C-alpha cells in the first residue's frame, strides 16, 4: 500500500458551516489531511442535503433524500457528528471540541453563535491559538452586516452580473455559485496563513471573509479599469474587453473558441488560415490596432471559420500555437480523455455498494497530494468515533449524551 504524505495531518478542524462557501473551504483542508469534523443538526443536517434531485441512488434504486448531488460535491473526507446546539449539553460539547481544535469555520449570521457561547471571543478564551474563520454575506462590520447573504445576491451587488451576458441583454449570474466558491477559496487561503502564524507564535485570530468582499475582489481587471479611468465596463458576451480576436466563432458544424492573446499568436493564425497578408495589415498588426478595429477583424475571422469543420480547425490552430477549443457540454467534459489522463474524477464505493463520484482537487502536488480517504458522511455517522478520538469519551458517556438528545449517532 502506498503511504500518502498529508501536509495537514494532525490539524483539527471543527466545521460549523453549511451550504457551499464554508464546506468548500473545509473540504480542501480535509483533502490534504486535516481531520474535519462536520457539525450538523440531528435529523436535518446541512441544508444542501435536500437540494435535489438528483440524489444518490440507494442499492434498491430509491433516492436517498439526504444525499443530494449538491451536498456530495463539497463534503468528502469529513466526519459528521450530529449535535443539537439549542441544548446546553450540545453547546458545552462544542466548546470542549473547540478547545481541542486548531481551526473553527462557521457561517452563521453575525452574532448568531454568541448566544450559544460559541463566538470567537468565547472560544478563543478557551483556546488562544484557535484560528476562527467566519464566513458571511457581507462581513462582520459595515452597513450590510446584519443582512442574510446568498451567492446570487453577492453576484448582483458585487457587479459581476453587470458584466455577464450578451451586449444589450439583461443581467445574468454565472452557471455555478462563483461568489460562494471564490469565498471558499479565499477562506482556505486565509486559514492557512493564520494557521502558519498560530504555529509560529501560539496566537490565533478571527478571519472575516464575506461573499460581497470576495465578489468585488474577483472583478480583477474590470474593477481596475473603472478605478483607473472611470470607465464603467458592461456586458460584452464572449468578447474580451481588451484582447481581440478573443471570442466564440461559428463554424460549419458548431462553435469554437479562438483566443488570440498576443501578436505572435495573431501572426500564426493568419499564416495557418492562408492569409499571411493580414498579419501585416496596419489595421490589425498590433494588439492595440486590433482592439480599435475589433469589428473588422472579428468579421474576417468569422468568415474564415464559417466553412470549416470545428474539430479539424481546432487541431490545426493548436498545432500552430493558437489557443482554441470547443464549447463543451458537461457531458462532453467528462467524456474527454483529459479526465482519465488527469485523474479528474475519484470514485468512492460505499460499504453498501453505492458508488459516489467526486471531482478531484485540481492541484497536483508532487510531495503532498490531495488524498481521498473518506466518502461524504451521512448525518451523525461518526458521532461516537469523533467524541472518542477528540475527547476520550467512552461508550457510556456517548450513550448518555444520546439519551439526553444532545447528540445523535447514525
NUGUNU-320176 format. One record per residue (C-alpha): chain; y, z, x; residue in one letter. Coordinates in steps of 0.2 Angstrom, whole numbers, always signed. Layout:
> A; Y; Z; X; A
...
This chain:
> A; +0; +0; +0; X
> A; +17; -4; +6; X
> A; +29; +10; +9; X
> A; +46; +7; +2; X
> A; +61; +14; +11; X
> A; +73; +20; -3; X
> A; +91; +23; +3; X
> A; +94; +36; -11; X
> A; +78; +45; -10; X
> A; +82; +64; -14; X
> A; +98; +60; -23; X
> A; +98; +69; -40; X
> A; +107; +61; -55; X
> A; +110; +68; -72; X
> A; +114; +54; -84; X
> A; +123; +59; -99; X
> A; +129; +41; -103; X
> A; +123; +29; -116; X
> A; +126; +11; -121; X
> A; +129; +0; -106; X
> A; +143; +4; -93; X
> A; +135; +21; -88; X
> A; +117; +16; -90; X
> A; +121; +0; -80; X
> A; +128; +11; -65; X
> A; +114; +24; -66; X
> A; +100; +10; -66; X
> A; +107; +3; -50; X
> A; +107; +21; -42; X
> A; +89; +23; -48; X
> A; +84; +6; -41; X
> A; +87; +12; -24; X
> A; +78; +28; -26; X
> A; +89; +41; -34; X
> A; +80; +52; -47; X
> A; +89; +48; -63; X
> A; +87; +59; -77; X
> A; +92; +51; -94; X
> A; +98; +65; -106; X
> A; +95; +59; -124; X
> A; +97; +67; -141; X
> A; +80; +71; -149; X
> A; +75; +58; -162; X
> A; +89; +46; -160; X
> A; +91; +43; -141; X
> A; +103; +31; -133; X
> A; +112; +20; -146; X
> A; +106; +4; -139; X
> A; +88; +9; -143; X
> A; +91; +2; -160; X
> A; +102; -13; -156; X
> A; +89; -26; -161; X
> A; +80; -36; -165; X
> A; +72; -41; -154; X
> A; +62; -26; -150; X
> A; +47; -24; -138; X
> A; +31; -28; -147; X
> A; +18; -14; -148; X
> A; -1; -19; -145; X
> A; -4; -21; -164; X
> A; +11; -34; -164; X
> A; +23; -22; -173; X
> A; +41; -20; -167; X
> A; +44; -3; -158; X
> A; +61; +2; -166; X
> A; +66; +12; -151; X
> A; +63; -1; -138; X
> A; +76; -15; -140; X
> A; +78; -29; -128; X
> A; +96; -22; -125; X
> A; +90; -5; -121; X
> A; +77; -11; -109; X
> A; +90; -21; -99; X
> A; +98; -6; -91; X
> A; +86; +9; -91; X
> A; +72; +6; -79; X
> A; +67; +18; -65; X
> A; +74; +33; -75; X
> A; +65; +48; -83; X
> A; +70; +53; -100; X
> A; +72; +71; -107; X
> A; +77; +75; -125; X
> A; +90; +89; -126; X
> A; +100; +95; -141; X
> A; +117; +98; -134; X
> A; +123; +106; -150; X
> A; +112; +121; -147; X
> A; +117; +134; -134; X
> A; +100; +134; -126; X
> A; +102; +115; -124; X
> A; +119; +117; -116; X
> A; +113; +131; -104; X
> A; +99; +119; -99; X
> A; +110; +105; -94; X
> A; +121; +117; -84; X
> A; +106; +123; -74; X
> A; +101; +104; -71; X
> A; +119; +100; -66; X
> A; +118; +115; -53; X
> A; +104; +105; -45; X
> A; +111; +88; -46; X
> A; +121; +78; -34; X
> A; +129; +67; -47; X
> A; +133; +68; -66; X
> A; +138; +52; -76; X
> A; +145; +54; -93; X
> A; +154; +43; -106; X
> A; +159; +55; -119; X
> A; +177; +54; -127; X
> A; +190; +63; -116; X
> A; +187; +81; -118; X
> A; +171; +79; -128; X
> A; +160; +89; -116; X
> A; +172; +103; -114; X
> A; +166; +112; -130; X
> A; +149; +112; -123; X
> A; +154; +119; -106; X
> A; +149; +103; -98; X
> A; +165; +96; -92; X
> A; +170; +93; -74; X
> A; +179; +110; -72; X
> A; +164; +120; -79; X
> A; +150; +111; -69; X
> A; +160; +110; -53; X
> A; +162; +128; -53; X
> A; +143; +130; -53; X
> A; +141; +116; -41; X
> A; +156; +112; -30; X
> A; +148; +97; -21; X
> A; +145; +88; -38; X
> A; +150; +70; -40; X
> A; +155; +69; -58; X
> A; +159; +51; -65; X
> A; +167; +50; -82; X
> A; +167; +33; -90; X
> A; +179; +30; -105; X
> A; +188; +16; -113; X
> A; +205; +20; -107; X
> A; +204; +33; -94; X
> A; +206; +52; -94; X
> A; +225; +50; -95; X
> A; +238; +38; -101; X
> A; +244; +33; -119; X
> A; +227; +27; -125; X
> A; +216; +41; -118; X
> A; +211; +48; -135; X
> A; +205; +31; -142; X
> A; +187; +26; -143; X
> A; +184; +11; -132; X
> A; +171; -4; -133; X
> A; +169; -19; -121; X
> A; +176; -31; -135; X
> A; +192; -21; -136; X
> A; +194; -20; -117; X
> A; +192; -39; -115; X
> A; +205; -42; -128; X
> A; +218; -28; -122; X
> A; +214; -32; -104; X
> A; +220; -51; -105; X
> A; +203; -58; -102; X
> A; +202; -66; -120; X
> A; +219; -74; -117; X
> A; +212; -85; -103; X
> A; +194; -88; -110; X
> A; +191; -103; -121; X
> A; +197; -121; -124; X
> A; +215; -125; -121; X
> A; +224; -123; -138; X
> A; +209; -114; -145; X
> A; +208; -96; -151; X
> A; +203; -80; -141; X
> A; +185; -79; -135; X
> A; +176; -64; -127; X
> A; +163; -68; -114; X
> A; +145; -70; -119; X
> A; +140; -54; -111; X
> A; +149; -37; -110; X
> A; +159; -41; -95; X
> A; +170; -26; -96; X
> A; +156; -14; -98; X
> A; +146; -22; -84; X
> A; +161; -23; -72; X
> A; +164; -5; -76; X
> A; +146; +0; -72; X
> A; +148; -9; -55; X
> A; +164; +0; -52; X
> A; +157; +16; -56; X
> A; +142; +13; -45; X
> A; +154; +9; -30; X
> A; +165; +24; -34; X
> A; +150; +36; -35; X
> A; +143; +30; -18; X
> A; +160; +33; -10; X
> A; +161; +50; -17; X
> A; +143; +54; -13; X
> A; +147; +50; +5; X
> A; +162; +61; +5; X
> A; +152; +75; -3; X
> A; +138; +74; +10; X
> A; +151; +74; +24; X
> A; +162; +89; +18; X
> A; +152; +98; +4; X
> A; +167; +93; -8; X
> A; +163; +85; -25; X
> A; +176; +76; -36; X
> A; +178; +69; -53; X
> A; +178; +50; -54; X
> A; +189; +42; -69; X
> A; +183; +25; -72; X
> A; +189; +15; -88; X
> A; +185; -1; -96; X
> A; +203; -6; -98; X
> A; +207; -2; -80; X
> A; +192; -12; -74; X
> A; +195; -27; -85; X
> A; +213; -28; -79; X
> A; +207; -27; -61; X
> A; +194; -41; -64; X
> A; +209; -53; -69; X
> A; +210; -55; -50; X
> A; +219; -71; -46; X
> A; +225; -73; -64; X
> A; +234; -56; -63; X
> A; +241; -61; -46; X
> A; +248; -77; -52; X
> A; +258; -68; -65; X
> A; +263; -54; -54; X
> A; +269; -66; -40; X
> A; +280; -78; -50; X
> A; +279; -73; -69; X
> A; +268; -87; -74; X
> A; +258; -82; -89; X
> A; +240; -90; -87; X
> A; +232; -97; -103; X
> A; +216; -105; -108; X
> A; +210; -120; -99; X
> A; +192; -122; -105; X
> A; +181; -125; -90; X
> A; +195; -131; -79; X
> A; +201; -120; -63; X
> A; +219; -116; -63; X
> A; +222; -122; -45; X
> A; +207; -132; -39; X
> A; +204; -150; -45; X
> A; +192; -158; -50; X
> A; +183; -142; -54; X
> A; +176; -143; -72; X
> A; +162; -150; -83; X
> A; +159; -169; -85; X
> A; +149; -178; -97; X
> A; +136; -190; -91; X
> A; +123; -201; -99; X
> A; +110; -188; -104; X
> A; +120; -172; -104; X
> A; +134; -162; -95; X
> A; +135; -157; -77; X
> A; +147; -146; -67; X
> A; +157; -154; -52; X
> A; +166; -140; -42; X
> A; +176; -148; -28; X
> A; +184; -134; -18; X
> A; +192; -142; -3; X
> A; +197; -159; +4; X
> A; +181; -161; +14; X
> A; +171; -160; -2; X
> A; +183; -172; -11; X
> A; +180; -185; +3; X
> A; +162; -183; +2; X
> A; +162; -185; -16; X
> A; +172; -201; -15; X
> A; +160; -209; -2; X
> A; +145; -204; -12; X
> A; +151; -211; -28; X
> A; +155; -228; -19; X
> A; +174; -227; -19; X
> A; +180; -222; -2; X
> A; +197; -228; -6; X
> A; +200; -213; -17; X
> A; +199; -202; -3; X
> A; +214; -210; +5; X
> A; +224; -212; -11; X
> A; +240; -202; -9; X
> A; +239; -195; -27; X
> A; +223; -186; -23; X
> A; +221; -184; -4; X
> A; +226; -166; -3; X
> A; +221; -151; -14; X
> A; +239; -149; -20; X
> A; +240; -168; -24; X
> A; +225; -167; -35; X
> A; +232; -152; -44; X
> A; +248; -161; -48; X
> A; +239; -176; -53; X
> A; +225; -167; -62; X
> A; +224; -178; -77; X
> A; +222; -194; -67; X
> A; +209; -188; -55; X
> A; +199; -179; -69; X
> A; +198; -196; -79; X
> A; +192; -205; -64; X
> A; +178; -193; -61; X
> A; +174; -193; -79; X
> A; +172; -212; -79; X
> A; +162; -211; -63; X
> A; +150; -198; -70; X
> A; +148; -205; -88; X
> A; +135; -219; -85; X
> A; +125; -208; -73; X
> A; +109; -198; -77; X
> A; +113; -179; -74; X
> A; +99; -173; -63; X
> A; +99; -188; -51; X
> A; +118; -187; -49; X
> A; +117; -168; -46; X
> A; +104; -171; -32; X
> A; +115; -185; -24; X
> A; +130; -174; -24; X
> A; +121; -159; -17; X
> A; +114; -169; -3; X
> A; +132; -175; +1; X
> A; +138; -157; +2; X
> A; +147; -157; -15; X
> A; +145; -142; -26; X
> A; +137; -147; -43; X
> A; +124; -141; -55; X
> A; +118; -141; -73; X
> A; +124; -131; -88; X
> A; +108; -122; -92; X
> A; +102; -113; -107; X
> A; +95; -96; -105; X
> A; +78; -104; -107; X
> A; +82; -116; -93; X
> A; +87; -102; -82; X
> A; +71; -93; -82; X
> A; +61; -110; -81; X
> A; +70; -114; -64; X
> A; +59; -112; -48; X
> A; +73; -102; -41; X
> A; +67; -87; -52; X
> A; +50; -86; -44; X
> A; +56; -90; -27; X
> A; +69; -76; -28; X
> A; +58; -64; -37; X
> A; +71; -63; -50; X
> A; +60; -55; -64; X
> A; +50; -39; -62; X
> A; +36; -36; -75; X
> A; +30; -19; -79; X
> A; +14; -16; -88; X
> A; +14; +0; -98; X
> A; -2; +11; -100; X
> A; -5; +3; -117; X
> A; -5; -14; -110; X
> A; +13; -19; -116; X
> A; +22; -30; -103; X
> A; +41; -26; -100; X
> A; +50; -39; -91; X
> A; +66; -34; -81; X
> A; +79; -44; -72; X
> A; +79; -38; -54; X
> A; +94; -31; -44; X
> A; +102; -46; -36; X
> A; +105; -40; -19; X
> A; +91; -42; -6; X
> A; +92; -28; +6; X
> A; +81; -31; +22; X
> A; +78; -12; +26; X
> A; +80; -3; +9; X
> A; +77; -15; -5; X
> A; +78; -11; -23; X
> A; +61; -3; -30; X
> A; +54; -4; -47; X
> A; +43; +11; -49; X
> A; +47; +17; -67; X
> A; +47; +6; -83; X
> A; +62; +11; -95; X
> A; +57; +28; -103; X
> A; +53; +32; -121; X
> A; +64; +46; -128; X
> A; +59; +63; -120; X
> A; +44; +55; -111; X
> A; +46; +66; -96; X
> A; +55; +81; -103; X
> A; +42; +94; -96; X
> A; +39; +85; -80; X
> A; +58; +85; -76; X
> A; +60; +103; -81; X
> A; +46; +107; -69; X
> A; +52; +97; -55; X
> A; +71; +102; -56; X
> A; +70; +120; -62; X
> A; +52; +125; -59; X
> A; +49; +129; -77; X
> A; +31; +131; -82; X
> A; +22; +126; -97; X
> A; +26; +142; -107; X
> A; +44; +140; -103; X
> A; +44; +122; -109; X
> A; +35; +126; -124; X
> A; +47; +140; -129; X
> A; +62; +128; -127; X
> A; +52; +115; -138; X
> A; +49; +128; -151; X
> A; +67; +133; -151; X
> A; +72; +115; -154; X
> A; +82; +114; -138; X
> A; +71; +100; -131; X
> A; +58; +88; -136; X
> A; +43; +81; -127; X
> A; +36; +65; -132; X
